[in-house]
Amino acid sequence: MLRYTLMRLGVFAGCFVVVWGLVYTGIVPRGFGSSNGIWMVLLALVISAPISFVVLRKERDRASAKVVARVDRMKANLEANASQEDDADDAARAQGQAPQAS
């Protein structure tokens, strides 16, 4: 996941440098008043999003698979913990003891 994030940040940085160069040379208009920095960041975000979507597809799929595996592990652990609590509660009831609240 960190690798994908860093690659995405790299694509954004590259787009920002290109946008900065285009604004500096006057090919792309400057923002209104003091909004030039915000204008360049927003333009770089708009340009980098589709580029990242296409170029980083394989890395995004790898990161997604890792997230899915982590979520599945967490669900399995929660189910195992719940079944242990149920077993302990059933055993306490079978012995005639009241279950203890935790």
N, C-alpha and C positions, 0 to 999 in steps of 0.2 A: 504494500500500500504506500509506503514511503517513497519507493522508487517511482511509482506512477505520479504521486504528488510532485516530486522533484522534476520529473519530465514535463508535467503540465506547467509548472512554474517556469521551466526553461523555454517552452513554446511561448508563453506570455512575455517573458523578457525579450525574446527575439522579436516578437511583434511590436513591443513597446519601442525598441531601438529603431525599427523600421519606421514606425509612426513618427517618432521624434525626428528622424532624418527628413521625412516628408514635410512635416510642419516647419522645421528649421529652414528648408530650402524654399518653402512657400508653395509647394505643390498641393498640399492639403491646407485649408484655411485654419487660422488660429482660432481659439475659442473667444468668447465675448469677455472683454475686460480681463479680470484676473483668473478666469476659469480655464486657462490654457492647460495647466497640469491635469485637471480633472478631465478635460476633453481628450487629452492624449491617453490617459488611463482607460477611459470608457471605450474609446476607439480600439485600443489594443485588446481589451477584453472581448469586444464584439468580433474582432478578426481572429483572435486565438481560439475561441470556443469551437467553431467548426473545424479548424485545422486540427485541434487536439482530438476531436471526435473521430476524425478519419485516420490520422496518423498514429494515434495511441490506442487503437482498437484492441490489439493483442494484449498489450499491457493492462488495459482496463479489464479485459476478460480474466486475466490472471489474478488481478486484485479482487475482482468479484468472486472468483472461486475460493480465494482465501477467506473472504468475509463469510461466505455461505458455510464453509467448513467450520469456522469459528462459532457461528450461530448454532449449527447442528450439534457441536460439542457441548455448548452451553445448555441447549435444550435437553440433551441426554443426561447431563449432570443434574439438572433440575428435576427431571423425572426420577432419577436414581435416588436423590435426596427425599423426594416426596414418597417414594415407595418405602424407603427406610423408616420414615416417620409413621407411615401407615402400619407397617409391620410392628413397630414398637408399641403403637397405640393398641393394635389388636392383641398383642401379647399381654399388655397391662390389663386390658379388659377381661381377657381369658383368666387371668390370675385373680380377678376380683378387685383390682386396685383402680382407683380413679386416675385418669391420665393427668399428667402435670402440664400446666401451661408454661410455655417458654417465652 
